[in-house]
Amino acid sequence: MVTAGDAARVHVDLAELREGRELLVRKCGGACHLAPVPADHAAAEWPGKLDEMSARAGLKPEQRQLIEMYLTAMAEQR
């Protein structure tokens, strides 16, 4: 669940955060595995992880950007 507080904390639009989450669930979770959870990695690790996964998931650049925004915003800032 993405809240207005989450969006305010990371200074991003709530609608974009929600769209990133929806894309993550739809494009990265499915028959093969569950969608990743933001807590699976530190915020700084997600861009590299998405580099590995985005081609396999067939993400367009704007979709990848929204998913990265969601994952980094919701992950721990270690």
MIRO-171271 format. One record per residue (C-alpha): residue in one letter; x, y, z. Coordinates in steps of 0.25 Angstrom, whole numbers. Layout:
BEGIN
resn = A&xx = X&yy = Y&zz = Z $
...
END
This chain:
BEGIN
resn = M&xx = 0&yy = 0&zz = 0 $
resn = V&xx = 5&yy = 14&zz = -4 $
resn = T&xx = 1&yy = 26&zz = 4 $
resn = A&xx = 1&yy = 41&zz = 3 $
resn = G&xx = 11&yy = 41&zz = 14 $
resn = D&xx = 20&yy = 32&zz = 6 $
resn = A&xx = 20&yy = 41&zz = -6 $
resn = A&xx = 22&yy = 53&zz = 3 $
resn = R&xx = 34&yy = 47&zz = 10 $
resn = V&xx = 41&yy = 44&zz = -3 $
resn = H&xx = 36&yy = 57&zz = -10 $
resn = V&xx = 29&yy = 49&zz = -22 $
resn = D&xx = 15&yy = 49&zz = -28 $
resn = L&xx = 6&yy = 39&zz = -21 $
resn = A&xx = 0&yy = 35&zz = -34 $
resn = E&xx = 13&yy = 32&zz = -40 $
resn = L&xx = 17&yy = 24&zz = -27 $
resn = R&xx = 4&yy = 16&zz = -29 $
resn = E&xx = 6&yy = 14&zz = -44 $
resn = G&xx = 20&yy = 9&zz = -41 $
resn = R&xx = 15&yy = -1&zz = -31 $
resn = E&xx = 4&yy = -6&zz = -40 $
resn = L&xx = 14&yy = -8&zz = -52 $
resn = L&xx = 23&yy = -16&zz = -42 $
resn = V&xx = 12&yy = -25&zz = -39 $
resn = R&xx = 7&yy = -27&zz = -53 $
resn = K&xx = 20&yy = -28&zz = -60 $
resn = C&xx = 30&yy = -34&zz = -50 $
resn = G&xx = 21&yy = -44&zz = -43 $
resn = G&xx = 13&yy = -55&zz = -50 $
resn = A&xx = 14&yy = -69&zz = -54 $
resn = C&xx = 29&yy = -70&zz = -51 $
resn = H&xx = 31&yy = -63&zz = -37 $
resn = L&xx = 25&yy = -53&zz = -28 $
resn = A&xx = 27&yy = -38&zz = -30 $
resn = P&xx = 39&yy = -33&zz = -22 $
resn = V&xx = 36&yy = -26&zz = -9 $
resn = P&xx = 43&yy = -12&zz = -7 $
resn = A&xx = 49&yy = -18&zz = 6 $
resn = D&xx = 56&yy = -29&zz = -2 $
resn = H&xx = 68&yy = -19&zz = -4 $
resn = A&xx = 73&yy = -6&zz = 1 $
resn = A&xx = 68&yy = 6&zz = -8 $
resn = A&xx = 82&yy = 8&zz = -14 $
resn = E&xx = 82&yy = -6&zz = -19 $
resn = W&xx = 69&yy = -6&zz = -27 $
resn = P&xx = 75&yy = 2&zz = -39 $
resn = G&xx = 85&yy = -9&zz = -42 $
resn = K&xx = 75&yy = -20&zz = -39 $
resn = L&xx = 65&yy = -14&zz = -49 $
resn = D&xx = 76&yy = -13&zz = -59 $
resn = E&xx = 77&yy = -29&zz = -58 $
resn = M&xx = 61&yy = -31&zz = -58 $
resn = S&xx = 56&yy = -20&zz = -67 $
resn = A&xx = 60&yy = -26&zz = -81 $
resn = R&xx = 54&yy = -40&zz = -76 $
resn = A&xx = 41&yy = -33&zz = -72 $
resn = G&xx = 40&yy = -25&zz = -85 $
resn = L&xx = 39&yy = -12&zz = -78 $
resn = K&xx = 39&yy = 1&zz = -86 $
resn = P&xx = 48&yy = 12&zz = -80 $
resn = E&xx = 37&yy = 20&zz = -74 $
resn = Q&xx = 31&yy = 7&zz = -68 $
resn = R&xx = 45&yy = 4&zz = -62 $
resn = Q&xx = 46&yy = 18&zz = -57 $
resn = L&xx = 33&yy = 17&zz = -49 $
resn = I&xx = 36&yy = 4&zz = -43 $
resn = E&xx = 50&yy = 9&zz = -39 $
resn = M&xx = 43&yy = 21&zz = -33 $
resn = Y&xx = 34&yy = 12&zz = -25 $
resn = L&xx = 44&yy = 2&zz = -20 $
resn = T&xx = 54&yy = 12&zz = -16 $
resn = A&xx = 44&yy = 21&zz = -9 $
resn = M&xx = 38&yy = 9&zz = -1 $
resn = A&xx = 51&yy = 2&zz = 2 $
resn = E&xx = 60&yy = 4&zz = 14 $
resn = Q&xx = 70&yy = 15&zz = 13 $
resn = R&xx = 82&yy = 8&zz = 18 $
END
